């Protein structure tokens, strides 16, 4: 079977009845937690020493005397169980317990472990049809086989113990130092060769060194003479052969030193027990060797059927090794866990049983405060926790659907170890309130976050690699889009495969997982967004995929935390929104600004080159007007082609900017053309007539004519001629009419976009209000400006400079009317028919204003008598007739409305002077109060000419060629006769 976990040490050994190779004591990535021995003792050395202790302990508890049976007299391997009865009669019952197939182990069932007989052959291993191996007849025989001790070695050990017992009758084995006693019993001749004897002697001396000098139960003072002698003897044994005869001097010195050190008691009380193998960690290493005999050497991971009997016998070594139930529980937990590691981690039963024994260890930890035990406990559990966390901190690399059942066992074991370490060993935990610390939940939280971060980093590398491999393709998928898809799949896998297991210890396991993934992806997305300066297809795709991923992750988090105390609020707080749509919106706004800025630049650049000549196109509008609308149409097309999901939401931003741009164009169209006031002449000061005098000679040029305002009125450049002004009006009208088409286009595009619904335009204000208002205002202003420019600037020579100057009969309105004809021709042929009447109406209104200005503010060169009123009436009638054009001109009602002011004022010119004076006095009195008796204030000039307005009546009197009028003006206001 393939390895389940990376870095695990794998080993498989087969044994025979004579020589068995045991699995190594420690995996390469899992050192022993008991600490270094400090002496050069191999696993084989420790195993043989442990076997000697086991045999000695079992013999000590036997009920019959020790006897030695030579090898030649033993039952051959092929003998039946019944033929071994002779040896059974001379062997202690504890060693000779019969092992039959009916002696099924109760402990085996309690452990829930597979027996070696019940195991199937490992995949790939062929089962060779052969004679079944003979089962061991006794626990002693089974232990020999399990510990890999040869029959020859076993025979020598038993012979040695018989000799020891014969020499020290009645003395118990725990009162002896076994290596010392064995050294004295054997010589080189008892071994097959000198080399084996040397190795055996060296091992026993090293065991003495480990148990009495390096790891003594009772600490040794530096000045201890016995310890110094023992060190010298062990060092000297390397240089020359140690004489081990019973009466040899060197042996006596060795015995004296060893017994002096071994007989010391921890509580300094008198005792016949020797302490040579019960110091930590020597005793733990030896005990581990004994516990490992519980596993079948020929079957990786299986526990022997006779485990109950074997453990019962092993426990007899406790008195020599200084083991108690707590240390046994801890060691057995470690051995089960270690066996799981060294057998490919395929036997889940071993893992589960180690977890079961961990419960006993946890109970023990709460009942003792022994510092020695706590140190061993901490080291062992730290080793177990370290191994499990190495897998759990990256459980996506460790587990998959095929081995997911192992995850719960490893997780449970690791968390049990962590809980003991934190709750029963950690001082920091004791200082806290226990209810504030949930060890298992905190650890699982750490595992989830660590593993997901690791998995995310791997997905990131894969996505980057995928992008590089597809860079030569057309439109390769962006890295973060690939990553978003992979992370979505990873989140679903986490939810379905791992979260159900992790939820046992962490109720929000899936939520924590997706919150971690959300954070990891968010960090990458933030960096991506910070580097994006413009809207590109890749940027939009990444942001849309990020938004889709976020919705999936949040859904899992909310679903996982429905039953939590806070309803998942704490988890959601860990997931600040990506705001992908906001990022897209910001990029679109940048795009809009860039397009609008280019549009404004174009307007500025091309507006300066516009000549406003008619005939450039069918609409008689400026080419720049059609071009600016074309650019806006292109901008709208480009906007609706953007691969974004929120056209409707961002459309108002675009429309606002487009509206401002068009408004800017409309304002520039009318700018610089002037206003009505730009062309109106300044009104001269009031004067009175010099009655009866000749104002000027015939053909004499009038003097002191009121001047027009020069700032705009004097301009007559090509850009502001009549035809050009007409083109400007047409341009604004064209834009105004095209706005409706733009609005229809926008609605159609909105309905065609991918995300649109039928009611997509509901609530949207798709109008260009600023542009529409500016166009309407601009057309009105241009109509008025054009009219007043024509009347007061272009035709001033026939109106303001000539009409009614000198003899009234010879300076009538006919030249002015004749000059208006070509103006009307130009307007009619150039201006759009929907604007034409508005221009001509403005022209008539300005004509009437000019006519009134001549009559009321024409200066001292214009003098009228009552008889002239009829001529004035006729001239005004001719002016009206020109605009009516026999029914082909302006409508009658428009003409009447435009001429109503003149029509109201003209009767004043028919009135006699006395009635005018009385009217004036009455109007002044009504305006300023009844208390006025002598002094009449000069009424202000408002320009609102009316027969009921005092200033209008005063002006008629100023131009009245009448003595009474002159006297009144002289007396009342002392008006001059000349300017």
Secondary structure, DSSP 8 states (H G I E B T S, - for coil): ---SSTT--B----B-SS-B----SSBTTB--TT---SS---HHHHHHHHHHHHHHHHHHT-SS------GGGS--TTS-GGGGHHHHHTS-TTT-----TT---HHHHHHT--BTTT----TT------------SSHHHHHHHHTT--HHHHHHHHHHHHHHHHHSTT--GGGS-HHHHHHHH--GGGSSSHHHHHHHHHHHHHHHIIIIIIS-SS---TT-HHHHHHHHHHHHHHHS-----TT-HHHHHHHHHHHHHHT--TT--------SS-STTHHHHHHHHHHGGGB-TTSTT-B-TTHHHHHHHHGGGHHHHT--HHHHHHHHHHHHHHHHHHBTT--HHHHHHHHHHHHHHHHHHHH---HHHHHHHHHHHHHHHHHHHHHHTTHHHH--TTTHHHHHHHHHHHHHHHHHIIIII-HHHHHS-GGG--HHHHHHHHHHHHHHHHHHHHHHHHHHHHHHHTTTSTT---HHHHHHHHHHHHHHHIIIIIHHHHTTT-TTHHHHHHHHHHHHHHHHHHHHHHH--S--HHHHHHHHHHHHHHHHHHHHHHHHTTTSTTTTHHHHHTS----HHHHHHHHHHHHHHHHHHHHHHHHHHHHTT----TTSSTT---HHHHHHHHHHHHHHHHHHTS--S-HHHHHHHHHHHHHHHHHHHHHHHHTTS--HHHHSB---------TTS--S-TT----S---B--TTTT---GGGSHHHHHHHHHHHHHHHHHHHHHHHHHHHHHHHSTT--TTTTTT-----HHHHHHHHHHHHHHHHHHHHHIIIIITTTTTTTTTTSSSGGGS-SHHHHHHHHHHHHHHHHHS-HHHHHHHHHHHHHHHHHHHHHHHHHS-TT--B-TTHHHHHHHHHHHHHHHHHGGGTSS-HHHHHHHHHHHHHHHHHHHS-HHHHHHHHHHHHHHHH-TT-SS--------S---TTSHHHHHHHHHTB--HHHHHHHHHHH---S--
